[in-house]
Amino acid sequence: LKGVQSINLTSCSKITDAGLKYLTGVPNVYLFGCPRITDHGLKHLDGVRNFGISMCTGITDDGMVYLRNVHKIYLFYCDQITDNALKHLTEIREFRSIGCKITEAGVQLLKNANPNALIVNV
């Protein structure tokens, strides 16, 4: 997908990890409502800058290492993501989380590491 700047695959319930290899190099990727995506698929997203995902129980703290260069991330109802995932988000400028297992302590660690970032956790 050379030259593609953004792709939104919201509610594409059939997309799998194998399909993500075609998104390598796309800087803005949104996978809201794509429940078949797992940590394994995130390795194809190296270089993504803005990322959003929801309802992906196959995404865990371990998979977040592949998103270490993300500037903006939206994590909605990914119940396997905890405070431990936040240590990988060293380049974060905007973080929004709803329904994940992120605590106030985790939010504070993220704020301390990224003092100018917008951080919202509900």
C-alpha positions as CSV (number, residue, x, y, z in Angstrom):
1,L,0.0,0.0,0.0
2,K,2.7,2.4,-1.0
3,G,1.7,6.0,-0.5
4,V,-1.3,5.3,1.6
5,Q,-1.3,7.6,4.6
6,S,-4.3,6.3,6.5
7,I,-6.4,3.2,6.6
8,N,-9.6,2.6,8.7
9,L,-10.8,-1.0,8.9
10,T,-13.5,-0.5,11.5
11,S,-15.8,-3.5,11.9
12,C,-13.8,-5.6,9.5
13,S,-14.4,-8.7,11.6
14,K,-12.6,-11.0,9.1
15,I,-9.3,-9.3,9.1
16,T,-6.5,-11.4,10.7
17,D,-2.9,-11.0,11.7
18,A,-1.9,-12.1,8.2
19,G,-3.7,-9.2,6.6
20,L,-1.8,-6.7,8.7
21,K,1.4,-7.4,6.7
22,Y,-0.1,-5.4,3.9
23,L,-0.3,-2.3,6.2
24,T,3.4,-2.1,6.8
25,G,4.5,1.5,6.4
26,V,1.0,3.0,6.7
27,P,1.3,5.7,9.4
28,N,-2.3,5.9,10.5
29,V,-4.0,2.6,11.2
30,Y,-7.4,2.1,12.8
31,L,-8.7,-1.4,13.7
32,F,-11.8,-0.7,15.8
33,G,-14.0,-3.8,16.1
34,C,-11.5,-6.2,14.5
35,P,-11.5,-9.0,17.1
36,R,-9.2,-11.5,15.3
37,I,-6.1,-9.3,15.6
38,T,-3.5,-10.5,18.1
39,D,-0.1,-9.5,19.3
40,H,1.5,-11.5,16.5
41,G,-0.1,-9.2,13.9
42,L,1.1,-6.0,15.5
43,K,4.7,-6.8,14.4
44,H,3.7,-5.8,10.9
45,L,2.8,-2.3,12.1
46,D,6.3,-1.0,12.8
47,G,6.4,2.6,11.8
48,V,2.7,3.3,12.5
49,R,2.3,6.8,14.2
50,N,-1.4,6.9,15.0
51,F,-3.2,3.7,16.0
52,G,-6.6,2.8,17.3
53,I,-8.0,-0.6,18.3
54,S,-11.1,-1.8,20.1
55,M,-12.5,-5.1,21.4
56,C,-9.3,-7.1,20.7
57,T,-8.9,-9.6,23.4
58,G,-5.9,-11.0,21.5
59,I,-3.8,-7.9,22.1
60,T,-1.8,-8.0,25.3
61,D,0.9,-6.0,27.0
62,D,3.5,-8.0,25.1
63,G,2.1,-6.9,21.7
64,M,2.5,-3.2,22.6
65,V,6.2,-3.4,22.1
66,Y,5.5,-3.2,18.4
67,L,3.8,0.1,18.9
68,R,6.7,1.8,20.8
69,N,7.0,4.6,18.2
70,V,3.3,5.5,18.2
71,H,2.4,9.2,18.8
72,K,-1.3,8.8,19.2
73,I,-3.1,5.6,20.4
74,Y,-6.7,4.8,21.1
75,L,-7.4,1.6,23.1
76,F,-11.0,0.8,23.7
77,Y,-12.2,-2.3,25.5
78,C,-9.0,-4.3,25.1
79,D,-9.2,-6.1,28.4
80,Q,-5.8,-7.7,28.2
81,I,-4.0,-4.4,28.2
82,T,-2.7,-3.3,31.6
83,D,-0.3,-0.8,33.1
84,N,2.6,-3.0,32.0
85,A,1.8,-2.0,28.3
86,L,2.5,1.6,29.0
87,K,6.3,1.2,29.5
88,H,6.5,0.6,25.7
89,L,4.8,3.9,24.7
90,T,7.9,6.2,25.0
91,E,6.9,8.4,22.1
92,I,3.3,9.0,23.0
93,R,1.7,12.4,22.5
94,E,-1.9,11.4,22.9
95,F,-3.3,8.4,24.8
96,R,-6.9,7.5,25.1
97,S,-8.2,4.4,26.9
98,I,-11.6,3.1,27.7
99,G,-12.4,-0.2,29.3
100,C,-8.8,-1.5,29.5
101,K,-7.1,-2.5,32.7
102,I,-5.2,0.8,33.0
103,T,-5.1,2.2,36.6
104,E,-4.4,5.7,37.8
105,A,-0.9,4.5,38.8
106,G,-0.3,3.5,35.2
107,V,-1.6,6.8,34.0
108,Q,0.7,8.7,36.3
109,L,3.7,6.7,35.1
110,L,2.8,7.6,31.5
111,K,2.4,11.3,32.4
112,N,5.7,11.3,34.2
113,A,7.5,9.8,31.1
114,N,5.6,12.0,28.7
115,P,4.8,15.3,30.5
116,N,3.4,17.1,27.5
117,A,1.1,14.2,26.4
118,L,-2.7,14.3,26.4
119,I,-3.7,11.3,28.5
120,V,-7.3,10.2,29.0
121,N,-8.2,7.0,30.8
122,V,-11.9,6.1,31.5
